[in-house]
């Protein structure tokens, strides 16, 4: 890297074409991308847009849903994700006591006001609940006593606590009045997603017609047994207007299911981590707010103690999901990376959707890639190097 503080130049292999390039940066933006002589290619790392995670409950011992969350906690979480190539995230607040939810939203909002570091990293808050299914299976780990029918007044109180930062809302359209509620949410600029649902095909169709555009961690938070057809997984796959988010950690969904989702949805498939407070922690036995006594295995799986087949959430980052897809040869590098970078930004209509192009924000990562092994080297936020391996 060379140049002044505001003018920088990064060299690397374009993550899609593998052609050697020089990326020129000024005032936090990519100003120009120039080709380099091919003979330099063997010396260069790959260069790609930073990752964007739409579903982060916590990471490395810090939980967005924990009472007493401080600015320092949130800054530490953001820094920890830089080491995973994640340059933007949606802090995710899940169903809970409503005052506790509001407290978490206030903490995130205040941290964004007081910390430039946090403000630049937060792409919006993801409110996952409380307007979800009450049925066992779809409700997942959300406490059913706080699940509610869609309520505009309650949502408005959450948005006020969040200082208007709620951008994504996960709900189940099985409730009476859900289509009208969805239309109001879309009118106010919210991205509405179907998740934790037991909805019928007709209810899903009505939700899509009302403006729903996303499925939250499709294939998870479901009943153990479903009818062959119709069912709410098939219906969401069939809806062309729905983008599908998936957890690709190798534990939440079989590789065969991932392949099917990606083949059906193509550019309307995105990766999320759905990481919990224990993500990024060493293997061992823990006491978790989700599941109580849990075990994080050497392989990276988080399960209920004594029940290795029962997951206790995700313990891996978005980068792990990308690497899983590459190790299993499910999709090639450009597609895996876009599902974790360009596509989520396109969904949120952020300028980062342009990716590695002149005019786009210089949120970038450099990494070594020896198929299928990927090793992160550096992370840049608005043109500044914020992490080095």
N, C-alpha and C positions, 0 to 999 in steps of 0.2 A: 504494500500500500504506500502511496506517496501523495504529495499535494498539501495544500493548506488545510486548516481546520474545516472550512466549508467546501473546499474543492478536493475531491478524492478520486482515486482511480483504483479499481479492483480488477484483477485479471483472473480468468478461470475458464472452464469449459461450460458452455451453455448446457443446462440440464436436459434439454430436449434434443438439440441437434448434435451435442458433444463437440461443437466447433469452438476453437479458442477465441475468446472475446475480451475486450476491455470495457468495463462499465465505468462511465464517468458520472460523478455525483456532485451536485452543488445544492447547498441549502436544503438538504434532506431529500432531494429528488434525483432520480436518474435523468441526466440531461442528454446522454448519448451512449450508444452501444456500438463499438467499432470492432471489426474482425482483426485477429492477430495472425501472424504467420503460423502455418500448420506445424512447423518443426518444433514449436514450443509446447505442443499439446501434452507430451508425456510428463512435463514438469508441473502441470497445472492441476489445481483442485477443481471440482465442480462448483458452479455458482447457480443459485436458485432463489426464488422468492421465499421469505420467511413463512413459517407455518401459522395457521390460524385455527384455534380450537374453540368451537362453539359450545362446548360442554365441559366445564372444569368445576367440579365440586370442591376440590382441594388438591394439595400436592405437598409432598415432603413434610408432613406433620402439621400443615396449616389447612384449616377447614373454613370455607366461606360461610358455612352454616353454624359456626361455633360462636357462642355468646362472648362478647368482649373482644372481638376482632379489631386489631389496631392497624394504623397506617403502616407501621413497621412490618407487621405480619404480611400484609398484602404486597408491600414492596419486596419482601423476601420471596414470596411465592412467584412474583413476576420474574425476579432474577433467576430463580431456580428453573423456570421454564425457558429462559434464554439459553440455558445450557442444553436444552432439548430442541433448539431451533424454533421455538414458538415465540413469535414477535407480537401476536395479538390473541386475545382470549375473551370469551364470554363467561365471567364468573356466574356460577349456577346456584340459585337459591331454590331449595326444594320444599315440598309440603311440610309444614310444621305448625306449632302454635303461631297464630297470626302476629302477635307482638314480637315473637322471636324472629319471624320472617322480616318484619319491618325493621327490626334492629340490624339485621344482616344487610338489608338494602341501604339503610342509612350509613352504615360503616363503609360500604363500597363507594357510595356517592361521595362521602366526605373525603375519602382517600383520593378519589379522582380530583376533587377540588384542591386539595392541599399538596398533592404530589404530581409533578409533571411526568415522572417515570410511570406512575400508575395510569394517569390520564391518557398517555400515548398508547399504553398496552391494552386498555379495556375497550373492546369493540362494541360494548353494550352488555347489559345484564340479561341472562337467560332465566326466566321464571318458569320453573318446572313444577307445575301444580299451583294451587291446590285443586284445580278444576279437572280432576282426573277420575279414572274409574275406582270404585270402591271394592271391586271384586278381587279375591285372592288370585295372585298371579299377575294380572295387569297392574295392580296397585304397587307391586314390587316392594321396595323397602320403605315406601312412604307411609307414615302413620295414618291409618285409615280414619282415626277420630277427627283429623283436621281436613279431610277431603271435603270439598264443597261443590255444589252446583255452580256453574258460571254466574258471577255476580259482578256487575259493572262498578258498583260502589266500592266493593272490596278491592277490585283490581285498581281502581283509581287511588285508593289509599296506599297500595303498594307502590304505584308509580310516583306518587308524591314523596314517599319515603326515599325512593331511588333517585329523586331529582330529575325524573324523566329519562333515566338511563335504561329502563327495560326496553329491549329491542325484540326479544324473542320470547314467545309464550307457548309452552307445551300444555295441551289440554286433550281431553277425550270428548268427541262430539256425540257421545251417547246420551248426554243430558238433554232434557226438553229445553227448547229455546236456544240451543247451541248455535245454529246457523245465524240467527240475528246477533248473538253475542260476537261471533267471529267477524261478521260484517262491520260491527262497531270497532272492533280491535284493528282491523285492516284500515278502516277509515282514519284511525288515529296514528297510523304508521307502524303498527306492530306486525312482525312476522309471526304467523300462527302455525304451529306444528301439531300434528296428531301423535300422541304418545300415551303410554300407560292406559290403553284403551281396550274396551270390550265392545266397541261399536259394530253395528251391522254394516253390510255393504251399502245399504241405502243411506245410512247416517254419514258414512265416509264420503259418499258421492255428494251429499248435500253440503258437507263441510268444504269440499273442494270448490263447489259452485259458489260458496260464500266467500272464498278467498284464501283458504288454507293452502300452503305451498310446500310444506315439509313434513317428513315423518321422523320422529325422534327415536334414535337407536332401534331401527326397525328389526324385528325378530327377537327383541328382548323385552322384558316386562310383559310377558304373555301368559296365558293359561298353559299348563303342562300338556294338555291334549286339546286339539282343535278339530273341527269337522274337516273332511277332505276339501270340500268346497260347498258354498262359499265360506271364506273366513277373512278376518281383517288384515292378514298379511298379504294374501293374494290380491285383495282389493286395492291396497296401497301400492303394491307393485304395478297393478294395471292402470293406475291413474297417472297419465302422462304429465299432468301439471305438478305432481308431487316429486320433490327431491327426497331421496332417502339418505338419512345419516346412519352410519353403522359404526359399531365398536369392533375394530379389526385387531384385537390383541391376541387372537388365537385361542381364546377361552370362551368368549361370549357367543361366538357363532362358529360353526364348522366351516372349513375352507370351501366346501362345496356350496354352502349357502352364500358365502361372500361372492363366489364366482357368478352365481345366478343373479344376485342383486346387481352386480357391476355390469353384467351383460345386458340386463333388462334396462337399467337406468342410465348407463353410459355416462354422459356429462352431468346427469342429475343424480350422481352418487357422491357423497362426501364422507370423510372420516371424522370421527370425534373420539376423544379419549374417554369421556365420562369418568375422569380420574377422581379418586377419593383422597382423603387425607393421608392414606398409607402409600399412595403412589410415590415412587422414588425412594422408598425406605428399604433397608436391608431385609433379607429373608428372616422370618422368625414368627413367634407368637405375639399377638397384640390384643388389646381391648379396643374395639372399634365402636363408634357411634352407630354404625350400620352392622348389625349382626352380633354384637357383643364380642365374645371370644372368637378370634379368627386366626388363620394361619396364612402367611405369605410364603409360598414355596420358592425353592431355588430356581424353578422354571419361570417364576413371575406370576403364578396364579394365586389369587386371594380367595380363600374359602372359609366357611364356618368350621370351627374346630370340631374334629370328629366326624365331619360330613364333607369329605373332599369333593363330592359332586355338586355341592350347593355353593354357588359363588356368593361372595360378600362385597361385590363391587369390582371396579377396575383399579388395578394397581400399577398401570403403565401410562406412559405419555403418548402423545400423538405420534412422535417420532418412532416409537416402538411399533405402532400400527403400520406405518409406512414400511419399516424394516421387515415386519412379518409378511407383508404382501410380496416383498422382493425375495425373501428367503424361500417362500413357498411357490414362487413363480406364478402368482395369481394374476398379476398385471405387471407391465414393464415400468421402469422408473418414472418416465414422464407422466403417465396416468396416475400412478400412486401419489406422486408429489402434488399434482394438480388437485386431486381429491382432498388434500390436506392444506391447500394454499389458495389457488385461484378460485375454485368452486365455492368454498364457504364465503369468500369475500364478494364474489358475484351475487350470492344469495343476499348478503347484507348490503349490497350496493355501495361498497367501500371503494375508494380509488385504488386500493391494492389489487383489485380484480384485474388490472392491466398486467400484473406480473412483471416479467423481465422485459420492460419496454421503456423507451424514453417518455418522460412525463409521469411515470409511476413513482410512488414513494419508495425510497431506498431502504426497504425492510428486506434484508437479504441474509442468506447463509452460504458459507463455503464448507465443502465437505470432500473427503476422499471416498471414491466409490470403486470397489473391486468386486464386481458382481459375485454374490449378492450382498457383500458386506459394505456398510455405509458408516463412516466415522466423521462426526461433526468436528469442524475446525474453528470456525468463527461465526458469530451472530452479529448482525448490524441492525440497528433501529434508527430510522430517519438519517441514515448515512453514518452514524456513529458506531464504532465497534463496542458492543456492550458485553461480549463474552468471547474468551479465547480458550481453546482446549489445550 
